[in-house]
Each structure stands twice: as structure tokens, then as C-alpha cells.
Amino acid sequence: MSQSPDLTYVKQILENYKNKSGALIPVLQKIQDHYTYIPEEAVDLIAEALNIPPSEIYGVITFYAQFYTRPQGKYTIRLCRGTACHVKGSKSILENIERKLGIKEGETTQDGLYTLRTVACLGACAVAPVMMINDDYYGELTAEKVDKIFTNMATGETRESQVEK
């Protein structure tokens, strides 16, 4: 059985947004940025502070793909599966990442480091196939490039150091 998260951060955030209309999305974004997901225990606190029924909050959480109800990895990998990326081999890139991490799309590694997701389009078709890891884009992917990216991440190299020289 998992332990309930400390909701101190949620309470602090809600102090700044009490009874403000239109605050739900920003509140959810801040909470998710902190916890990597929206803890179930936070919904009642949000409902009370914003005077919104919990059912409406769950409706928003489940409608938008950016919100999660389960903990996510420290690094969220979003692999584009749009037309340009598909044509340029994103399926084999996905299979390579799944093998490397030992998870399937939509899952998180046991150590909580990586969550793997596919998305319809990342809007970077010129550098297809492309993926994002958190807020960083990686384009013109090959199996070798993906291996290098993960090796660099494992050794703590920064995004800037991964630019081709």
C-alpha cells in the first residue's frame, strides 16, 4: 500500500488562489509540477479552496492529457508518432526505448526515473523523428542517437553537452 503524499505544498498553493475563478488549470499545473501527478488526496482540498465540485476537477484532470493521476518518472519521454515521425521510423525508435528501459508505452520504470509516452505530434516535423525528455527536444533520432542520449543522461551530462560537435 502506498503512502499518502505530504499535502503541505498543495495547501500553500491554494492560499494564493482561494476563490479565484479560472484558477483550476494553473493550480493543477503547479501541483503536477511538484508531485509529477495530481494526488487524489489533493482534489478535495482544491474543491474546497476554489469552490468547485470534485467531479468537475476530475473531469478536467481526465480530459487534458497533460494531467496524470499516478506518479510519473523524473524524466517524461514523449515520442512523436505523427505522420512525419512515423514515416521516418518512430516505431523502431519506440521499440528501442521500450527495450532499453524495460517498459512499454504508458509505463514508468520501477526506479521512478522514466515514464514513456507517445504523442500525436510535437510540432517539430522538420527534425523527425523527434522526442522530448521533459522540456528538451531531440530530433533526427536514430537508434544510435537514442543510445547516446540515455548514456549521457545516466552519466549526468547536461542537455547542452549533447549538441553535436
N, C-alpha and C positions, 0 to 999 in steps of 0.2 A: 504494500500500500504506500502511495507516495505522500510526502509531507506537504502540508499546505504552505503556500508561499507567504513570506512576510509582506503584508499589505501596507506598510508604512509609506512606501513611495506612492501608492495609489491615493492614500489619504492626503498626502502633500500636494499632489497634482490637483486633486478635486477642490482643495481650498482656493485655488486660483480660478476655478471655473464654476463655482456654485451658482446654480440657477441661470447660467448664461445659455441662451438659446443658440443653437448651431454649434455647440462645443463638443458634441459627441465624437465626431471624427477626430479632431485634434487630441482629445482625451485618449481615445483608443490608440492612436498612433504613438503617443508618449508612453502609454503603458506597455504597448507591444515592444517599443524600442528598448525599454528597460528589462522586461521579462523574456522577450522573444516570442511571446504569445499573450493572449488575454486570459488571465486566470479566472476560472469560473467564480471563485470567491469574490472577485472584484466587481462582478456585474451588479450585485445588489447595492454595493457602495456607490457605483456610478449612477444607478437608477435613482437612488435617494438624493444624491447631490444635484443631479441635473433635472430631477422631477420627470423622468421618462420611465415608462414601464419596462421591466426586464425583458419582456418579449420583443419589444422594439429594438433594444440593444442587441439581443441575439440575432434579430433579423438583419441588422447592419453587419454584425460580425460574420454571419454566414453568407451574406450577399457579396461582400467585397473579398476578392482573392488575396488581398494584402494582409488580412487578419487571420490569425491561427488560434485554435482552441487547445492546442497541445504544444509543449515546449519544442522549440526549433533549435537547430545547431548553431554554434557560434558563427559558422560560415554557411550562408544560404547560397547554394548554387542554383542559378536559373539558366537552364539551357534552352535556347530558342529552337522551336520546332516549326517555325513559319516556312513558307514555300521556299524562299531563297536558301535558308539554312538546311532545309530537308534535302533539296537538290544537291547541295554541296557536302552532304554527309553527316548531318547532325545525328542521325540514327546510330551510326557506328561510334560517334563521339559519346553518345549516351551510354551505349553498351560498354565502352571502355571505362567510363566513370563509374558505372554500376559495379563492374568487376574490381576496379581499383579500391572502391570504398566498401564493397561487400553489402551494398544496399540496392534497393530498387527505387525508381522514381517515386517521390512522395514520402520516402522514409528518412529517418535520421540515424546516423551511426550510433552504436552503443555508447561510445565515449562522449556523445553530445557535441562533437565538433562540426559535423557536416549534415546539412539537410539538402536533398537533391530534389529539384522541381523542374518541370518543363513548362514553358510558356508559349503562347501562340505567336508572339512577335516581340522582339526587344527594340525594334526600330533602328537597327544597325545593319541593314541588309547588305550594304556595300562591303562589309568585312565578314560576311557569312563564311562558315558557320560561327556563331557567336554565343558566348555565355557571360553571365555576370556572377561574380562572387561578392556578395554583399553589394557595395556600390561601385565596384570596379568592373569594367568591360574587358573581355578578352576575345579578340577576333581572329579570323583566318585560322581557326583551330584545326589541328591535326592531332593524331594520337600522340605524337612526339611532343607537341606543344603542351598538351594537357598533362602529360607525364612531368614535364619540366615545371609547369605551374604548381602542381602538387608537391613536387620535390622541394621547390623554393619555399612554399608555404610551410612545409614540415621543418625546414631549417631556419625559419623565421625571417626570410628575406622579404623586403617590402615590395609593394607593387611597383614602385619607381625602378627598382633594381631588375625588374623583369622585362624592361623595354629592350627590344632587340638592339644589339650594338653593331 
